Amino acid sequence: MENLVNNFVKYIEESEDLTPKQVKQLISLSIVGQLGEDIIIQAPNEMVRAMVELPTVNNELVRICQSEIPEIKSIIIKIDTTKNKETINNKIYHQTPIKTGTPIKNYYQQIVVPKVNIPNKPEENNIESNLSEKFSFDNFIAGESNRLALSAAVAVSEAPGENNYNPFYIYGNPGLGKTHLLNAIGNHIKIINPNYKVLYITSEEFINEFTTASSMRSLNEFNKKYHSLDVLLIDDIQFFTEKMEQTQKIFFEIFNYLTTHNKQIVIAADAQPDYLKQFHKRQISRFKQGQYWSIDNPDYEMRVAVLKKHIFQEKPKYSDGTEIFFTEEIVAHIASLVFSSVRELIASLNKIVFYCGVNNVKLSENIINEALKDYLNKNNKEITILDIAQFCAGYFGITLDDIKGPGRTPNLVKARHYTMYIARQITKLTLVQIGNFFNKDHASVINAEKKVSKQIKENKEIYKQIEDIISRIKKSVNN
């Protein structure tokens, strides 16, 4: 372990890929011990964990671990909720490895960053940031569906314009947190660099501003404003249309000017760059010259976390003022019914609370079903493990008997593991119930879930494949 700690310190201090601020934060890591094929590392907050999860950093740390302990395959990063922990910087660590089989839970931690108050008055350059102070990294709930986008967003906010994330492009369906991340990036940049000129703007606002400037013959002032920015955060860029040739032209003049001068651009859209057919190919290629990451529909665990956080913050009440008590089972039931977006999840929760208040009825699964009946009738039926198994069998070109049988060929094992993992994500079934379907014990389900989760973290294509399968299962069940 001594050599491992020394090599960690050497890499962090000598790496040309890290800024001084990143070095200072990464030095706060602690090596906890070894868990089977994993090294457990403790980070002081989500900000540092996100940095460790960046591919360039993570791959190098894994390589360092393997040079000392060949069987190591990955790093597990835990959040340290205590103070005054021993750190890599002090070269102090726990020498007793964690025993294999010790449960390591993956909680959705909140990011710990300083609070920021965005000034309402214009800055010295007369440019208002338009940032919403309610959106920050510390109230963004992280899950497998947004972990990579969050990690990249943190990296951008730590060193705007000084990394390979320029432009940084985030895409995903409405209501998944793109606007939240854009504002969080801007707010955190303002914490670190108070004098930076940061502007958050929607594409619609940009279009209107350009149209007004053109009609008022004030394009020089328009260009001067945007050329003076240190950070441009533009939302919903898909609303630029093919007919807006002049608007697109001026936008890309600004885009080229800012990126050439190492000024940060962050873009959000509802589709990946290649699907924005209204833009010329050369413009799409510029979107892809930095980094682009998706935010996908929240998985079951993340939906539960979102609901619990909202309930804790809002403390919903009945009409007589008494607080509505949400049991674990009730939260799980809501999370299993609503899965398309965080926005829709919160809207459904508010609808349930309103229904209970107006009708003065006690919260129950039946009441939830009644409150959401319009949504349920329109959007989804209950998905069973049989639905999942049948779809996965067809997807992998095997039979249902194969997927439930004892076969151990790679394709069979993959299909079986995917079925178990997806069942954990979109059904309320317990580990035992899922295991029973396959005539296996709950430990087999835990193992499958762990393996697929690890594959998803290491390979973005596998994550996209899983999400595609889930989406197609839902469509097949509801058609």
N, C-alpha and C positions, 0 to 999 in steps of 0.2 A: 504493500500500500504506500510505503514511503516514496518509492520511485514513481508511482502513479500520480501522487499529489504533486511531486516536483515537476513532472512532465506536463501536468495540467497548468501549473503556474507558468512554466516556460512558454507554452503555446499561447496562453492568454496575454502575457506581457510582450511577446515578440511578434504576434500575428499582425500582418499588414492589412488584414481585412477588417480589423476592429478599430473603432475610434477610441480616443482616450476615455471618453465617458463610458463606452461599452466595456472597456478593460476594467475600469473602476468597479462597475456593477458585477461583472462576471467573477471578479476576485472574491465576491461575497458568497460564492457557492460553497457548499459543504459536501464532502463525500461521506455518505452514511454507511455504505457497505455493499455486499454482493447478495443478490437474490437469484439463484440459479444462473441463467445466462444473461442476467441484467445487472448493471451497476446502478445503485440507488443514489441519486444526487439530490440535495436539498437546496432549493432556491428561496431567498428571502421574500420574494413576491412574484406575481404573475409577469411583471415586466422582465425580470431576469429569466424566468422560465421560457418566455416567448423567444428571447434571444438564443437560449440553448437549443430551442427547437428549430431554429433556422438551419436549413440543410448544410450550409458551409461549416457552421460551428458544430452541429451535431455529428456530422460525418467525421470530422477531425477528432472530436472527443472520443467517439467510438473506436477510431483507429488507435488512439493513444491507449485506451483501455485494453484493446486486443494485443497490443505489443507487450503488455505486462501479464494479462490474463487471457490466453487465447480463446477460451470458450465463450467470452463475452460477445453478445450479438447486438445489444441495444442498451440505451440509457433510460431509466425511469426517473422522471423529475417530480419531486414532491414540493409542496409549498410549506415553508417553515412558519408556523404561526406563533412561535415563541421569540423572545428577545435574547440578545447576547449569545448567539450560537457561535460555536467554534467554526472557523471558515478556512477555506483553502489558503487565504492570504497568511494566516497564522500557522499553516501547515500542521493543523491539529485535526484528527479525525477519529471516528470510531473504529477500533481495530477488530472487533468481533463481527464477522459477517452475519447478516440476517439469515436465519434458517430458511431453507427452501420450503415453500408452502405457507410462509407467513403472509397473511392477506394484506395487500396494498390496495387501498381504495382510491379510485380516481374521482375526486370531488371537483365540482365546477367552482373553482375559486374566483373570488373577485380580485381584480387587479388593485394593488395598493399604490396609489400615486398621490401627490399633494393636491389639495383642492385648489381650484383656480376660479377667480372671479373675472369674467371677461368684461372689460369696460363698455358701457353703453354709449359713451360719447365717441365721436370720431377720433382716430389716431392723428398724430402730427401730420401725416401725409394726406389727411382728409379721406382716408379709405376705411370704412367700417368692415370689420372682419365678417360680420353676419353669422358668427359662430353661436351655437346654442349651448349655454353652459350646462344644460341638463344632460348632455351627451359627453361621457368621458370613458376612459378605459376602466375606471374602478367600478362602474355600474353596467359594464358590458358583460353579459353572461357567455362564457366560452363553452363550446362543446365540440365534438368531432366534426360537426358540419361547418364550423367557422374557424377552427383552431389555426389552420395554415394562413388564412387571410388575416387573422388577428396578429399572429407572429410577425408577418410582413408589415402590417400597419405599425406595430411597435417599433420595428427597425427603421421605418421611414420617419417616424416622429422623433427618434433619437438622433438621426443624422440626415435631415432633409437636404436633398440635392447632392449628397456626398456618398451615394451608394449605387448599387445596380438596380435600384427600385424606382427608376425615373424614366418614363412615368410609371406610377403604381396604379394598376387598373383592377377594380373590384366589380364582380358581376354576380347576379342572382335575381331570383324572383322578388316581387315587391313584398315588403314587410319582414325581411330577414335581417336587417341591421346595417345595410350599406350606408345610409345617411348617418346612423349612429357612429360608425367607424370613421367616416370622413370628418365629422365634427370632433371626435375624440382625437384624431391625428392633429387637427388644427389647434385644439385646446392644449394638448401636451406640448406642441411646438412653442406655443405662446408662454408656457411655463418656463421652458428651457431658454428660449430666446425672446424675451419680452419685446424687443425692438423689431422683430421680424414683421414684415408686411404680409399678412395672411388673409386670404379671401375665400370664403365659401359661397358658392353661387350655383343655382340650378341652371340647366341649359335654357329653360324658358326665360329666366331672368336675364341670362346673357344675350339671348336673341332679342328680347325687348330693349335692352340697353343699347345694343348695336343698332337696331332699327331707329331708335330715338336719336342716337349720335349721328347717323347718316342723314336723317331728315333735318337736323339742326346744324349740319355741317361742322360737327365738333369731333371728327374722327381723330384728330391729333391728340386731343385731350383723352379720348377713349384709349388710344394706343399707349399714351404716356402712363396712364393709370395701370394698365395690365403689364406693361414692361417693367414697372417699378416693383412688382410683387416678388416676394421671396418664395411664397407658397400659393399655388392656385388649386383649390379643391372644387371640382365641378361635378354636379350630380345629374343623373338621368340624361346622359349624353345621347341616348337613343332617340331623343325628340328632335335632334337635328335631322331634317329631311333632305332628299335629293334636290329639291327645288331651291333650297337655301344655299346657293352656290357662293354668294358673297359672304354670308355668315360663316360658312365652313372655311372659306379662304382666309378670312381675318382671324378665325380661331386658330388655324394651323400656323399662321404667321406668328401669333402670340406663343403657341405651343413650341415652335422651333426656336424662337428667341429665348424663352425661359429655359428650355432644356440645354441649349447651347451655352447659356451662362450659369449652368449648374443650379438653377432654381427648380424647386420641387413641384411636380404636377401630380395630382391624384384625381382619378376619374372613376365614376361609378356608372354602371349601366345594367340593364336587365338581361343582357346576353354577352357572351364572350366576343372579342373583337371580330373574329371571322364572320360572325352572323350579322354584323352591322353593314348590310348591303348598300345603305345609302351613302357610305363613304367610299372614296377611291381606294384602290388597293395600296397605293403608297402611303395613304393616311392610316389605313388599318395596320400596315407594317410598323408605323411609328408608335401606335398604341402597344404593339407587342415587343418593342425594343427593350422595355424594362421588365417588370414582373406583372403577371396577371393571375389572380386567384379568385375562386368562386366561393360564395356563401350559399350553402344548400339548405334544404328544409331541415328543421331541428329534429334530432332523433328523440327517442322516448325519454331518455335520461335528462336531456337538455330541456324538454318540454316540462318535465316535472320541476326542474330547477327554476325555470322561468315563472311557473305558477306559484311556487313557494315564495319566491322573492317578492312577487307582486302582492300576494296575500299578506306577507309580513309588513310590507310598506304601506299598503292601503287600509289594512284592518277592516274589511267589509263588515257592515252591520245590517241587522234586520230593521224594519220600520220603527220598532220600539227603542232602537238605540243599542240593543245588545249585540255583541260581536258574533258574527257567523263563524262557527268552528269547522274547519276543514280537516278531516282525518286524512291519514296517509292513503287510505282506500279511495276516498273521494277525489283527492288530487290525482291519483293514478287513473281513475276512471275518466276524468276530464282529459288528461294527457293522452289517453288511448283513443279518444274520439276526435280530437282536433289536431291535425298534424301538418297543415299546409304552410303556416308561417307563424312567427312570433306575434305579429300584429293580429292575426285572426284568433290566435290562442287567447290573447288578452281581451279581445272583443267578446269572445265567447264567455270568458270568466265574468266580465262585466254584465253580460246578458243574464247569466245565472243569478248573480247577486241582485240585479234589478227584479228578476222574476220572483225571487224569494221575498224581497222587500214589499213589492206591490201586493202579492198574494198572501203574505204573512205565513209562509209555509216553511217547515224545517227542511234543511238541506239533506238530500238523499240521492242515490243513484237514479231513482225513478223521476225525481224532480228535475235533475240535470237533463235526463233524456227528454222530458217534457219541455223544458226551457229551450233546448237546442233542437227540437224536432224538425224545424224548417231546415236547419243546417244539415242535420243527419239525413233527412229524406233526400236532400239535394246532392249531398257530397259523398256519403260513404255508408257501407254496411260493415258489420263487424267482420274482421279478417281472422280466420282460424289458421291454426298451424297446418291443417290439411291443405288449405288454399296455398300457403307458402311452399309446402313440400311439393305439391303438384306442379306449381309454376317452376320451381328450381329444377325439378326432374326434367321437365320439358326443355328448360333453358340449357341444361348440360347434356341433353340427348340421352337420358337414361329413364328408367321406369320408377314409379313410386315404390315398388318392392325393392328396387336396387338401393334407393336412397335410405330406406328403413332397414335394409339388410346388413349383413356383417362384412360386405365387401370392403377392401382396403386399397383399391387402385386410386391413384392421385385424383382422378376426375370424380370418383364417388365420394372420396373424403372431402374434397372441396365443396361439392354440392351439399353434402350433409352438414358441414360446418357453416356454410352460408345460410342454410335453412334455420339452424339453431340460433345463429347470430341475429338474423332478421326477426325471428320469433321473439327474441328478447327485446328488440327495438320497437316493434309495432303491435305487440299483443300484451295482455295482462297476465299471461301464463307464468307460473313459477318455474324455477329451475327443475324441480321434480316433475312437474306436469310435462314440460318439454322433453325431459329425459324419458318419461314413460312412453311418449309417442314413438321413440326410437328403440324402446326396450333397453335403455341405458340408464345409468345413475346420474345424479345431478352433477357429479364431478366431471363427467364427459362434456356436459353442456358448458360448464365453467371453462374447461380447457379450450373448447371450440370458440367460445366468445373471446377469450384472451388472444388466441392465435389470429383470428380475423381482425380484432382491434389493432393488433400489432402490425399486421399487413397493411391496414388502412393508413396507419401513421407513416409507414415507410414508403408506400406507393400510392400516389394520388390517383392513378388509373384504377386501382382496385376500389378506392373509395367511390369514384364515379360509377364504377360497375355496380357496386352494392346499391347506391342511390337509384340508379336506373332500374335495377331489379325491383326495388321497393315501389318505385313509382308505377311500374308496369303491373305489379301485383294489385295495387290499389285500383288501377284503371280496369283490370280484368274482372275484379270482384264487383265493381260498381256498374259495369256495363251490362 
